[in-house]
Amino acid sequence: MTFTSTVRLGATAFLMSSLSSIAVAQVIEIPTVEEAIELDPILVKGETDTAGASSYTLVPQGMSTPPAADGGEILRSVPGVTAGRMGGHGLEVIIRGQQQNQLNIIDAGSFTYGACPNRMDPPAATAAFSRADRVVVERGYHTVTNGPGGSGGAVVLERDAPDLETGKPWEIELSAGAASNSDSTDIGGSVTFNLGQGFYLKGSAEARSANNYEDGSGDGVRSAYDQNSAGLTLGYAKDGVDLAFDIERDMAEDVLYPGAGMDSPSSETMVYRLRGGVDLDYGALRRIEGNLYRTEVDHVMDNYSLRPVGMMAMRTPTTSDTTGGKLEAQLEFGATKAKVGVDVQSNTRIATVYGGMPSMISMIEAENPALARFLIWPDVTIAQTGLYAETETALSAKMKPPLCFMMP
């Protein structure tokens, strides 16, 4: 036992002396202060969006992101927002685990409900993000002014009247982007004309496309699509009065979905919108604003035009038409601001499944009643009317509750 302990102590002493010599060698190799290299200071300037407790604002124009498949792809950059993907197009926005009709997607005051029972065309896929001046993402339900539903939150696309410089009768904006992954491209632009006396005319267009991409094994994944959109706005903005009429069209064609039994050869969305407001100074009344809108969605999905047909050919033409409006009064009572309004909304949906042998495709295309298999949406209409009131008061230093700290 004694001999063994002596050997161990000797080995330990030898290792410690070795480590000490190594440590000394390392200390000797450290450069002196005179040898240190001084780098020039780096100053980074820029503005960044800040996320509040439940609200986040982003500006789509000038975002340094790759070409986005649709609005869902853009919103994925917002903290607390994710998206479900069925294919390369038509991402389903998810906020804190809630999605679909649990979220309100509001484009310049209008609601659009997709016409696909399989959610190939969620509202964010057709919303005009390129024409929005701001996108406000509200996470959670904290206001009654965004229409019915929306327990999970809201995505509000806001637009301003163009502010052209004096002596500048027109303005052009162009944008383009490309990505090697799936050969996706995005080209868009807008032109604004100052018609004088407060009137303006603004037109915009955008074209997106993508091919299938290859996965890590070199196999092709169905994700191609083509999407074109255009909009025209005639507006007036002067002396506290703003009024605008929009006509917009979005067309998605040859959209492939690897995770579904069907693809979408065509999906068309039309939007007609009248919006505006007037600033007032009548006692507590400060502003009245409102909008009227009509959206029409015609969607088609089948299992034979964009993929090899199986034993049974299936086709589902669907429509989803929404009519609605809103009128709101904004008031101020000292430090208290209030909003009182009424909103209405009516949505009608029809979806019929046609099917037959591949030799009957021409009859299926003609929507022969004899080949109608069943109704997914049997010409159903959902109408809603709401009255709301909301107040907000700025607390003074005396009214604010004191901060409390609990010590463990």
C-alpha positions as a Markdown table, in Angstrom:
| # | Residue | x | y | z |
|---|---|---|---|---|
| 1 | Met | 0.0 | 0.0 | 0.0 |
| 2 | Thr | 2.8 | 2.4 | 0.9 |
| 3 | Phe | 4.7 | 1.7 | -2.4 |
| 4 | Thr | 1.6 | 2.3 | -4.4 |
| 5 | Ser | 0.8 | 5.6 | -2.8 |
| 6 | Thr | 4.3 | 6.8 | -3.3 |
| 7 | Val | 4.2 | 6.1 | -7.0 |
| 8 | Arg | 0.9 | 7.9 | -7.4 |
| 9 | Leu | 2.2 | 11.0 | -5.6 |
| 10 | Gly | 5.2 | 11.0 | -7.9 |
| 11 | Ala | 3.1 | 10.8 | -11.0 |
| 12 | Thr | 0.9 | 13.6 | -9.8 |
| 13 | Ala | 3.9 | 15.8 | -9.1 |
| 14 | Phe | 5.3 | 15.0 | -12.5 |
| 15 | Leu | 2.0 | 15.9 | -14.3 |
| 16 | Met | 1.6 | 19.2 | -12.3 |
| 17 | Ser | 5.2 | 20.2 | -13.2 |
| 18 | Ser | 4.4 | 19.5 | -16.8 |
| 19 | Leu | 1.2 | 21.5 | -16.8 |
| 20 | Ser | 3.0 | 24.3 | -15.1 |
| 21 | Ser | 5.7 | 24.4 | -17.8 |
| 22 | Ile | 3.0 | 24.5 | -20.5 |
| 23 | Ala | 1.1 | 27.3 | -18.8 |
| 24 | Val | 4.3 | 29.3 | -18.5 |
| 25 | Ala | 5.0 | 28.7 | -22.2 |
| 26 | Gln | 1.5 | 30.0 | -23.1 |
| 27 | Val | 1.9 | 33.1 | -21.0 |
| 28 | Ile | 5.2 | 33.9 | -22.7 |
| 29 | Glu | 3.6 | 33.6 | -26.1 |
| 30 | Ile | 0.8 | 36.2 | -25.4 |
| 31 | Pro | 1.5 | 39.4 | -27.4 |
| 32 | Thr | 2.4 | 42.5 | -25.5 |
| 33 | Val | 0.4 | 45.6 | -25.4 |
| 34 | Glu | 2.7 | 47.3 | -28.0 |
| 35 | Glu | 2.0 | 44.4 | -30.4 |
| 36 | Ala | -1.9 | 44.7 | -30.2 |
| 37 | Ile | -3.6 | 45.7 | -33.4 |
| 38 | Glu | -6.1 | 48.6 | -33.1 |
| 39 | Leu | -9.1 | 48.2 | -35.4 |
| 40 | Asp | -11.1 | 51.2 | -36.9 |
| 41 | Pro | -14.4 | 51.6 | -35.2 |
| 42 | Ile | -17.5 | 50.3 | -37.1 |
| 43 | Leu | -20.7 | 52.3 | -37.0 |
| 44 | Val | -23.9 | 50.7 | -38.0 |
| 45 | Lys | -26.9 | 53.0 | -38.8 |
| 46 | Gly | -30.4 | 51.9 | -39.6 |
| 47 | Glu | -34.0 | 51.7 | -38.4 |
| 48 | Thr | -35.5 | 48.5 | -37.0 |
| 49 | Asp | -39.0 | 47.6 | -36.2 |
| 50 | Thr | -39.7 | 47.1 | -32.6 |
| 51 | Ala | -42.2 | 44.5 | -31.3 |
| 52 | Gly | -44.6 | 45.5 | -28.6 |
| 53 | Ala | -46.3 | 43.2 | -26.2 |
| 54 | Ser | -49.0 | 42.4 | -28.7 |
| 55 | Ser | -48.4 | 44.5 | -31.8 |
| 56 | Tyr | -45.8 | 44.6 | -34.5 |
| 57 | Thr | -45.5 | 47.0 | -37.5 |
| 58 | Leu | -43.5 | 46.3 | -40.6 |
| 59 | Val | -43.1 | 48.1 | -43.9 |
| 60 | Pro | -43.2 | 45.7 | -46.9 |
| 61 | Gln | -41.4 | 48.2 | -49.2 |
| 62 | Gly | -37.7 | 47.8 | -49.2 |
| 63 | Met | -37.6 | 44.6 | -47.1 |
| 64 | Ser | -34.3 | 42.8 | -47.7 |
| 65 | Thr | -35.9 | 39.4 | -48.0 |
| 66 | Pro | -35.8 | 36.8 | -50.9 |
| 67 | Pro | -38.8 | 36.8 | -53.2 |
| 68 | Ala | -41.8 | 35.8 | -51.1 |
| 69 | Ala | -44.3 | 33.2 | -52.3 |
| 70 | Asp | -47.2 | 35.3 | -50.7 |
| 71 | Gly | -48.1 | 37.3 | -47.7 |
| 72 | Gly | -47.7 | 34.3 | -45.4 |
| 73 | Glu | -44.0 | 34.1 | -46.3 |
| 74 | Ile | -43.5 | 37.8 | -45.4 |
| 75 | Leu | -45.3 | 37.4 | -42.1 |
| 76 | Arg | -43.1 | 34.6 | -41.0 |
| 77 | Ser | -40.4 | 37.2 | -40.2 |
| 78 | Val | -42.6 | 38.7 | -37.5 |
| 79 | Pro | -42.0 | 37.4 | -33.9 |
| 80 | Gly | -44.7 | 35.1 | -32.8 |
| 81 | Val | -45.9 | 34.3 | -36.3 |
| 82 | Thr | -45.4 | 31.1 | -38.2 |
| 83 | Ala | -46.9 | 29.5 | -41.3 |
| 84 | Gly | -48.1 | 26.1 | -42.3 |
| 85 | Arg | -47.0 | 25.0 | -45.8 |
| 86 | Met | -49.0 | 22.8 | -48.2 |
| 87 | Gly | -46.8 | 23.7 | -51.2 |
| 88 | Gly | -44.7 | 26.5 | -52.6 |
| 89 | His | -47.7 | 28.9 | -52.5 |
| 90 | Gly | -50.6 | 29.6 | -50.2 |
| 91 | Leu | -49.0 | 29.6 | -46.8 |
| 92 | Glu | -51.4 | 29.4 | -43.8 |
| 93 | Val | -50.6 | 32.1 | -41.2 |
| 94 | Ile | -50.5 | 30.9 | -37.6 |
| 95 | Ile | -50.3 | 33.3 | -34.6 |
| 96 | Arg | -49.8 | 31.8 | -31.2 |
| 97 | Gly | -51.2 | 28.5 | -32.5 |
| 98 | Gln | -54.4 | 30.0 | -34.0 |
| 99 | Gln | -55.2 | 30.1 | -37.7 |
| 100 | Gln | -57.8 | 30.3 | -40.4 |
| 101 | Asn | -60.9 | 32.1 | -39.3 |
| 102 | Gln | -59.4 | 32.6 | -35.8 |
| 103 | Leu | -57.3 | 35.4 | -37.5 |
| 104 | Asn | -58.6 | 38.5 | -39.3 |
| 105 | Ile | -56.7 | 39.4 | -42.5 |
| 106 | Ile | -57.8 | 42.9 | -43.4 |
| 107 | Asp | -56.6 | 44.5 | -46.6 |
| 108 | Ala | -57.3 | 48.3 | -46.6 |
| 109 | Gly | -60.5 | 47.6 | -44.8 |
| 110 | Ser | -61.8 | 44.6 | -46.8 |
| 111 | Phe | -62.1 | 40.9 | -45.9 |
| 112 | Thr | -61.5 | 38.1 | -48.4 |
| 113 | Tyr | -62.3 | 34.5 | -47.6 |
| 114 | Gly | -60.7 | 31.9 | -49.8 |
| 115 | Ala | -62.8 | 29.6 | -51.9 |
| 116 | Cys | -60.9 | 26.4 | -51.4 |
| 117 | Pro | -62.2 | 23.9 | -48.8 |
| 118 | Asn | -58.7 | 22.5 | -48.6 |
| 119 | Arg | -57.2 | 26.0 | -47.8 |
| 120 | Met | -55.2 | 26.3 | -51.1 |
| 121 | Asp | -56.0 | 30.0 | -51.2 |
| 122 | Pro | -55.8 | 31.5 | -47.6 |
| 123 | Pro | -56.5 | 35.3 | -47.4 |
| 124 | Ala | -52.8 | 36.1 | -46.9 |
| 125 | Ala | -52.0 | 34.5 | -50.3 |
| 126 | Thr | -54.0 | 37.1 | -52.2 |
| 127 | Ala | -53.7 | 40.2 | -50.0 |
| 128 | Ala | -51.9 | 43.1 | -51.7 |
| 129 | Phe | -48.8 | 43.3 | -49.5 |
| 130 | Ser | -46.9 | 45.1 | -52.2 |
| 131 | Arg | -49.4 | 47.9 | -52.2 |
| 132 | Ala | -49.5 | 48.4 | -48.4 |
| 133 | Asp | -47.6 | 51.2 | -46.7 |
| 134 | Arg | -47.7 | 49.4 | -43.3 |
| 135 | Val | -48.7 | 46.0 | -42.1 |
| 136 | Val | -49.8 | 45.9 | -38.4 |
| 137 | Val | -49.7 | 42.4 | -36.9 |
| 138 | Glu | -51.8 | 42.2 | -33.7 |
| 139 | Arg | -51.0 | 39.1 | -31.7 |
| 140 | Gly | -54.0 | 38.1 | -29.6 |
| 141 | Tyr | -57.4 | 39.7 | -29.2 |
| 142 | His | -57.1 | 43.2 | -27.8 |
| 143 | Thr | -59.4 | 45.4 | -29.9 |
| 144 | Val | -63.0 | 45.3 | -31.0 |
| 145 | Thr | -62.5 | 47.4 | -34.1 |
| 146 | Asn | -61.2 | 44.7 | -36.5 |
| 147 | Gly | -64.5 | 43.0 | -37.2 |
| 148 | Pro | -66.0 | 39.7 | -35.9 |
| 149 | Gly | -63.9 | 36.8 | -34.8 |
| 150 | Gly | -60.1 | 37.2 | -34.8 |
| 151 | Ser | -59.5 | 35.5 | -31.4 |
| 152 | Gly | -55.9 | 34.8 | -32.4 |
| 153 | Gly | -55.1 | 38.3 | -33.7 |
| 154 | Ala | -55.3 | 40.3 | -36.9 |
| 155 | Val | -53.1 | 41.3 | -39.8 |
| 156 | Val | -54.1 | 44.8 | -41.0 |
| 157 | Leu | -52.7 | 46.2 | -44.3 |
| 158 | Glu | -52.9 | 50.0 | -44.2 |
| 159 | Arg | -52.5 | 52.4 | -47.1 |
| 160 | Asp | -51.9 | 56.1 | -47.2 |
| 161 | Ala | -52.7 | 58.7 | -49.9 |
| 162 | Pro | -49.6 | 59.3 | -52.1 |
| 163 | Asp | -47.6 | 62.4 | -51.1 |
| 164 | Leu | -46.0 | 63.7 | -54.3 |
| 165 | Glu | -43.6 | 66.6 | -54.1 |
| 166 | Thr | -44.5 | 70.0 | -55.5 |
| 167 | Gly | -43.9 | 70.1 | -59.2 |
| 168 | Lys | -43.7 | 66.3 | -59.4 |
| 169 | Pro | -46.7 | 65.2 | -61.4 |
| 170 | Trp | -45.9 | 61.5 | -61.4 |
| 171 | Glu | -43.8 | 58.9 | -59.6 |
| 172 | Ile | -42.6 | 55.4 | -60.6 |
| 173 | Glu | -41.5 | 52.6 | -58.3 |
| 174 | Leu | -40.0 | 49.3 | -59.6 |
| 175 | Ser | -38.8 | 46.2 | -57.8 |
| 176 | Ala | -37.4 | 42.8 | -58.8 |
| 177 | Gly | -36.0 | 39.8 | -57.1 |
| 178 | Ala | -34.8 | 36.3 | -57.9 |
| 179 | Ala | -33.7 | 33.2 | -56.0 |
| 180 | Ser | -31.9 | 30.1 | -57.3 |
| 181 | Asn | -34.0 | 27.8 | -55.0 |
| 182 | Ser | -36.9 | 26.7 | -57.3 |
| 183 | Asp | -35.9 | 29.5 | -59.8 |
| 184 | Ser | -38.4 | 31.9 | -58.2 |
| 185 | Thr | -38.8 | 35.5 | -59.5 |
| 186 | Asp | -40.8 | 38.5 | -58.4 |
| 187 | Ile | -41.2 | 41.6 | -60.6 |
| 188 | Gly | -43.4 | 44.5 | -59.7 |
| 189 | Gly | -44.0 | 48.2 | -60.0 |
| 190 | Ser | -46.4 | 51.1 | -59.5 |
| 191 | Val | -47.0 | 54.5 | -61.1 |
| 192 | Thr | -48.7 | 57.4 | -59.5 |
| 193 | Phe | -50.2 | 60.5 | -61.2 |
| 194 | Asn | -51.1 | 63.7 | -59.6 |
| 195 | Leu | -54.3 | 64.8 | -61.3 |
| 196 | Gly | -54.4 | 68.1 | -59.5 |
| 197 | Gln | -56.9 | 69.6 | -57.0 |
| 198 | Gly | -56.2 | 66.8 | -54.6 |
| 199 | Phe | -57.0 | 63.9 | -57.1 |
| 200 | Tyr | -54.6 | 61.1 | -57.9 |
| 201 | Leu | -54.5 | 57.9 | -59.9 |
| 202 | Lys | -52.3 | 55.0 | -58.9 |
| 203 | Gly | -51.7 | 51.7 | -60.8 |
| 204 | Ser | -49.6 | 48.8 | -59.8 |
| 205 | Ala | -48.8 | 45.3 | -61.0 |
| 206 | Glu | -46.8 | 42.3 | -59.8 |
| 207 | Ala | -45.8 | 39.0 | -61.3 |
| 208 | Arg | -44.4 | 36.0 | -59.3 |
| 209 | Ser | -43.4 | 32.6 | -60.5 |
| 210 | Ala | -41.5 | 29.5 | -59.3 |
| 211 | Asn | -40.6 | 26.1 | -60.5 |
| 212 | Asn | -40.3 | 22.8 | -58.7 |
| 213 | Tyr | -37.3 | 22.5 | -56.5 |
| 214 | Glu | -35.0 | 19.5 | -55.8 |
| 215 | Asp | -34.6 | 18.1 | -52.3 |
| 216 | Gly | -31.4 | 16.8 | -50.8 |
| 217 | Ser | -31.8 | 13.5 | -52.6 |
| 218 | Gly | -32.1 | 15.2 | -56.0 |
| 219 | Asp | -35.8 | 14.4 | -56.3 |
| 220 | Gly | -38.2 | 17.0 | -57.6 |
| 221 | Val | -40.8 | 18.5 | -55.2 |
| 222 | Arg | -44.0 | 19.9 | -56.6 |
| 223 | Ser | -44.0 | 23.5 | -55.7 |
| 224 | Ala | -44.4 | 25.5 | -58.9 |
| 225 | Tyr | -46.9 | 28.3 | -59.4 |
| 226 | Asp | -47.6 | 31.5 | -61.4 |
| 227 | Gln | -49.3 | 34.5 | -59.8 |
| 228 | Asn | -50.1 | 37.9 | -61.3 |
| 229 | Ser | -51.8 | 40.8 | -59.6 |
| 230 | Ala | -52.8 | 44.3 | -60.6 |
| 231 | Gly | -54.6 | 47.2 | -59.0 |
| 232 | Leu | -56.0 | 50.6 | -59.9 |
| 233 | Thr | -56.9 | 53.3 | -57.4 |
| 234 | Leu | -58.6 | 56.6 | -58.0 |
| 235 | Gly | -58.5 | 58.8 | -55.0 |
| 236 | Tyr | -58.8 | 62.3 | -53.4 |
| 237 | Ala | -56.9 | 63.7 | -50.5 |
| 238 | Lys | -57.0 | 67.3 | -49.4 |
| 239 | Asp | -58.0 | 69.5 | -46.4 |
| 240 | Gly | -58.5 | 66.6 | -44.1 |
| 241 | Val | -60.7 | 64.6 | -46.5 |
| 242 | Asp | -59.5 | 61.3 | -48.1 |
| 243 | Leu | -61.4 | 59.1 | -50.4 |
| 244 | Ala | -60.3 | 56.2 | -52.6 |
| 245 | Phe | -61.9 | 53.6 | -54.9 |
| 246 | Asp | -59.9 | 50.4 | -55.6 |
| 247 | Ile | -60.2 | 47.7 | -58.2 |
| 248 | Glu | -57.8 | 44.8 | -57.8 |
| 249 | Arg | -57.4 | 41.4 | -59.5 |
| 250 | Asp | -55.2 | 38.5 | -58.5 |
| 251 | Met | -54.7 | 35.4 | -60.6 |
| 252 | Ala | -52.9 | 32.3 | -59.5 |
| 253 | Glu | -52.4 | 29.6 | -62.1 |
| 254 | Asp | -50.8 | 26.1 | -62.3 |
| 255 | Val | -50.3 | 25.9 | -58.5 |
| 256 | Leu | -48.9 | 22.5 | -57.5 |
| 257 | Tyr | -49.3 | 21.0 | -54.1 |
| 258 | Pro | -47.3 | 17.9 | -53.1 |
| 259 | Gly | -49.3 | 17.3 | -49.9 |
| 260 | Ala | -52.7 | 17.3 | -51.5 |
| 261 | Gly | -54.6 | 15.0 | -53.8 |
| 262 | Met | -55.4 | 17.9 | -56.2 |
| 263 | Asp | -53.7 | 20.9 | -57.7 |
| 264 | Ser | -55.1 | 24.3 | -58.6 |
| 265 | Pro | -55.1 | 25.2 | -62.3 |
| 266 | Ser | -56.7 | 28.6 | -61.6 |
| 267 | Ser | -57.8 | 30.8 | -58.8 |
| 268 | Glu | -59.0 | 34.3 | -59.4 |
| 269 | Thr | -59.8 | 37.0 | -56.8 |
| 270 | Met | -61.5 | 40.3 | -57.6 |
| 271 | Val | -61.7 | 43.2 | -55.0 |
| 272 | Tyr | -63.9 | 46.3 | -55.3 |
| 273 | Arg | -63.4 | 48.7 | -52.4 |
| 274 | Leu | -64.5 | 52.2 | -51.5 |
| 275 | Arg | -62.7 | 53.7 | -48.4 |
| 276 | Gly | -62.2 | 57.1 | -46.9 |
| 277 | Gly | -62.7 | 59.5 | -44.0 |
| 278 | Val | -62.9 | 63.1 | -43.0 |
| 279 | Asp | -61.2 | 65.0 | -40.1 |
| 280 | Leu | -63.6 | 67.0 | -38.0 |
| 281 | Asp | -63.6 | 69.4 | -35.0 |
| 282 | Tyr | -67.2 | 69.3 | -33.7 |
| 283 | Gly | -66.8 | 69.2 | -30.0 |
| 284 | Ala | -65.5 | 65.7 | -29.0 |
| 285 | Leu | -66.0 | 64.3 | -32.6 |
| 286 | Arg | -62.6 | 64.3 | -34.4 |
| 287 | Arg | -63.0 | 62.0 | -37.4 |
| 288 | Ile | -65.5 | 59.8 | -39.2 |
| 289 | Glu | -64.2 | 57.0 | -41.5 |
| 290 | Gly | -65.6 | 54.0 | -43.2 |
| 291 | Asn | -65.5 | 51.6 | -46.2 |
| 292 | Leu | -67.6 | 49.4 | -48.4 |
| 293 | Tyr | -66.2 | 46.4 | -50.2 |
| 294 | Arg | -67.0 | 43.4 | -52.4 |
| 295 | Thr | -64.6 | 40.4 | -52.9 |
| 296 | Glu | -65.2 | 37.6 | -55.4 |
| 297 | Val | -63.1 | 34.4 | -55.5 |
| 298 | Asp | -63.4 | 31.8 | -58.2 |
| 299 | His | -61.2 | 28.7 | -57.5 |
| 300 | Val | -60.7 | 25.4 | -59.3 |
| 301 | Met | -58.9 | 22.3 | -58.1 |
| 302 | Asp | -58.6 | 19.0 | -59.9 |
| 303 | Asn | -56.5 | 15.8 | -60.1 |
| 304 | Tyr | -55.8 | 15.6 | -63.8 |
| 305 | Ser | -54.8 | 18.8 | -65.5 |
| 306 | Leu | -51.5 | 19.2 | -63.8 |
| 307 | Arg | -50.7 | 15.6 | -62.8 |
| 308 | Pro | -51.3 | 12.1 | -64.3 |
| 309 | Val | -54.9 | 11.2 | -63.9 |
| 310 | Gly | -55.7 | 8.1 | -61.8 |
| 311 | Met | -58.7 | 5.8 | -62.1 |
| 312 | Met | -61.1 | 8.5 | -61.2 |
| 313 | Ala | -61.0 | 12.1 | -62.5 |
| 314 | Met | -62.1 | 14.7 | -59.9 |
| 315 | Arg | -62.8 | 18.5 | -60.3 |
| 316 | Thr | -64.1 | 21.0 | -57.7 |
| 317 | Pro | -65.1 | 24.5 | -58.8 |
| 318 | Thr | -65.8 | 26.8 | -55.9 |
| 319 | Thr | -66.8 | 30.4 | -55.3 |
| 320 | Ser | -66.6 | 32.6 | -52.2 |
| 321 | Asp | -68.1 | 36.1 | -52.4 |
| 322 | Thr | -68.0 | 38.6 | -49.5 |
| 323 | Thr | -69.8 | 41.9 | -49.1 |
| 324 | Gly | -69.2 | 44.2 | -46.2 |
| 325 | Gly | -68.6 | 47.6 | -44.8 |
| 326 | Lys | -67.8 | 49.6 | -41.7 |
| 327 | Leu | -68.6 | 53.1 | -40.3 |
| 328 | Glu | -66.7 | 54.5 | -37.4 |
| 329 | Ala | -66.7 | 57.7 | -35.3 |
| 330 | Gln | -63.5 | 58.8 | -33.4 |
| 331 | Leu | -63.9 | 61.0 | -30.4 |
| 332 | Glu | -61.7 | 62.7 | -27.8 |
| 333 | Phe | -62.6 | 63.6 | -24.2 |
| 334 | Gly | -59.6 | 65.2 | -22.7 |
| 335 | Ala | -57.1 | 62.4 | -22.2 |
| 336 | Thr | -59.6 | 59.8 | -23.3 |
| 337 | Lys | -60.0 | 58.7 | -26.9 |
| 338 | Ala | -63.0 | 56.6 | -28.0 |
| 339 | Lys | -64.1 | 54.7 | -31.1 |
| 340 | Val | -67.8 | 53.9 | -31.8 |
| 341 | Gly | -68.9 | 52.0 | -34.9 |
| 342 | Val | -70.8 | 49.4 | -36.8 |
| 343 | Asp | -69.6 | 46.7 | -39.1 |
| 344 | Val | -71.5 | 44.3 | -41.4 |
| 345 | Gln | -70.3 | 41.3 | -43.4 |
| 346 | Ser | -71.9 | 38.6 | -45.5 |
| 347 | Asn | -70.1 | 35.6 | -47.1 |
| 348 | Thr | -71.6 | 33.1 | -49.6 |
| 349 | Arg | -69.8 | 29.9 | -50.5 |
| 350 | Ile | -70.5 | 27.2 | -53.0 |
| 351 | Ala | -68.3 | 24.1 | -53.7 |
| 352 | Thr | -69.4 | 21.1 | -55.8 |
| 353 | Val | -67.4 | 18.0 | -56.5 |
| 354 | Tyr | -67.6 | 16.5 | -60.0 |
| 355 | Gly | -66.1 | 13.1 | -60.8 |
| 356 | Gly | -66.1 | 10.3 | -63.4 |
| 357 | Met | -63.9 | 8.1 | -65.5 |
| 358 | Pro | -60.9 | 9.8 | -67.3 |
| 359 | Ser | -62.9 | 9.5 | -70.5 |
| 360 | Met | -65.5 | 11.8 | -69.0 |
| 361 | Ile | -63.2 | 14.7 | -68.4 |
| 362 | Ser | -64.9 | 16.9 | -71.0 |
| 363 | Met | -68.2 | 16.3 | -69.3 |
| 364 | Ile | -66.6 | 17.1 | -65.9 |
| 365 | Glu | -65.2 | 20.3 | -67.3 |
| 366 | Ala | -68.7 | 21.3 | -68.5 |
| 367 | Glu | -70.0 | 20.6 | -64.9 |
| 368 | Asn | -72.6 | 18.1 | -66.1 |
| 369 | Pro | -75.1 | 17.7 | -63.2 |
| 370 | Ala | -75.1 | 14.0 | -63.7 |
| 371 | Leu | -71.5 | 13.8 | -62.6 |
| 372 | Ala | -72.0 | 16.0 | -59.5 |
| 373 | Arg | -70.9 | 13.7 | -56.6 |
| 374 | Phe | -71.6 | 15.8 | -53.5 |
| 375 | Leu | -71.6 | 19.4 | -52.1 |
| 376 | Ile | -68.8 | 20.6 | -49.9 |
| 377 | Trp | -70.4 | 24.0 | -49.3 |
| 378 | Pro | -74.1 | 23.9 | -50.3 |
| 379 | Asp | -74.6 | 27.6 | -51.2 |
| 380 | Val | -74.2 | 28.6 | -47.6 |
| 381 | Thr | -74.4 | 32.3 | -46.5 |
| 382 | Ile | -72.9 | 33.6 | -43.2 |
| 383 | Ala | -74.0 | 37.1 | -42.3 |
| 384 | Gln | -72.8 | 39.1 | -39.3 |
| 385 | Thr | -73.5 | 42.6 | -37.9 |
| 386 | Gly | -71.6 | 44.2 | -35.0 |
| 387 | Leu | -71.8 | 47.3 | -32.9 |
| 388 | Tyr | -68.7 | 48.2 | -30.9 |
| 389 | Ala | -67.3 | 50.9 | -28.6 |
| 390 | Glu | -63.7 | 51.2 | -27.4 |
| 391 | Thr | -62.0 | 53.8 | -25.2 |
| 392 | Glu | -58.4 | 54.5 | -24.4 |
| 393 | Thr | -57.2 | 56.8 | -21.6 |
| 394 | Ala | -53.7 | 58.2 | -21.2 |
| 395 | Leu | -52.7 | 57.9 | -17.5 |
| 396 | Ser | -51.0 | 60.8 | -15.8 |
| 397 | Ala | -48.1 | 60.4 | -13.4 |
| 398 | Lys | -50.5 | 60.6 | -10.4 |
| 399 | Met | -52.9 | 58.0 | -11.9 |
| 400 | Lys | -50.2 | 55.5 | -12.7 |
| 401 | Pro | -50.0 | 52.7 | -10.1 |
| 402 | Pro | -46.7 | 52.4 | -8.3 |
| 403 | Leu | -44.2 | 49.7 | -9.2 |
| 404 | Cys | -44.0 | 46.9 | -6.7 |
| 405 | Phe | -41.0 | 44.7 | -6.2 |
| 406 | Met | -41.1 | 41.4 | -4.3 |
| 407 | Met | -37.9 | 40.3 | -2.7 |
| 408 | Pro | -37.3 | 36.6 | -2.2 |
